[in-house]
């Protein structure tokens, strides 16, 4: 069955705004499905997904049946995407208080069109955010039943984790966030699209490690401090672009701060609180739209999604070390407290290592290496001196990961061949489909 993705107008048309409706960056899912459709696969140009889809936008800022008639298709499974964006729901609470009720009507299985309602949490993996049903909740969401709705989320696997909101099902759908970063880079930079950058056998790379960081977080500070302890920083190109979110919010709410507090304190003692930029010059101006997003400006006035690294730097780098956004155990409650509970996630920071044909080592949650292998990437684990991926202690795990990177051999033909496989995988259209196909398959199985 064909799929019709339907998105709320506000998020797709910046020039048509209702008064007071908050700006939002929640265009990731809409942007992904459009960019995926446009992408011509350089690995297999004839490949196309086995599920056809189209993308629609609501005529107005409404999910009411009547205004929606022009975009609801009787011969499709209509997937209505609902932004899980709290400022927008606060606006809806005042100006469109019937919104939740209209969504309930859309999700009614007895209607003639096949419709599923999916709450879009494709930019986050930590539940429940602001979408609880507690006493302080806004009226439009207070005490509501979410059991007829699905939720699509950035978290890749959720084992023994309680759903405190009460969705019918929470389904992984990573590709939307990564796709809007990687696919535009392929479009704007042919050297990335066609895999010009190769790992060279027996080459002595002048910079052994590359460890990029945007926003400061406790686990990233710990990672840099650990590299300092292991005498790795003198052979590392690294940055820490901004501290704004840390001083404004994160240090007050992140349990990571307490978990890694001694390393945070040591980072500031060693490196201070000012942003640290890359020392190498850029061949291409950095994505100013991305910088403006960090400043709260989502206008996309430069119309560029190019978010990658300078080629002259990457030609000199051997090993890519990723500091993920979160590395500590999830704060969500387990269904059964007698058993282990787990939330796994991955993002575009890892994928950039594959784009540039580098061995990738990850400071992330346990199981992240296994996830990447399930997605078709070769993590070269037979060269590791530790199985860091199964280590449950967050601080010990990064020690083991860095030891693996430090003892990784110079590039030989076997390593180069397997790295080339990863580069082809990330440039293939089939990878991007696989990273979101679980959601499509579940919805079609349940509603065809």
Buried (B, 14 or more C-beta within 10 A) or exposed (E): EEBBBBBBBBBBEBEEEEEEBBBBEBBBBBBBBBBBEEBEBBBEEEEEBEBEBBBBBBEEBBBBBEBBEEBBBEEBBBBBBBBBBBBBBBBBBEEBEEBBEBBBBBBEEEEEBBBBBBBBBBBBBBBBEBBBBEEEBBEBBBEBEBEBBBBBBBBBBBBBBBBEBEBBBBBBBBBBBBBBBBBBBBBBBEEBBEBEBEBEEEBEBEBBBBBBBBBBBBBBBBBBBBBBEEEBBEBBBBBBBBBBBBEEEBBEEBEBBEBBBEBBEBBEEEBEEEEBEBEBEEEEEBBBBBBBBEEEEBEBEBEBBBBBBBBEBBBBBBBBBBBBBBBBBBEBEBEEEEEEBBBBBBBBBBBBBBBBBBBBBBBBBBBBBBBBEEBBBBBBEEBBEBEBBEBEEBBEBBBBBBBBBBEBEEBEEEBBEBBBEBBBBBBBBBBBBBBBBBBBEBBBEEBE
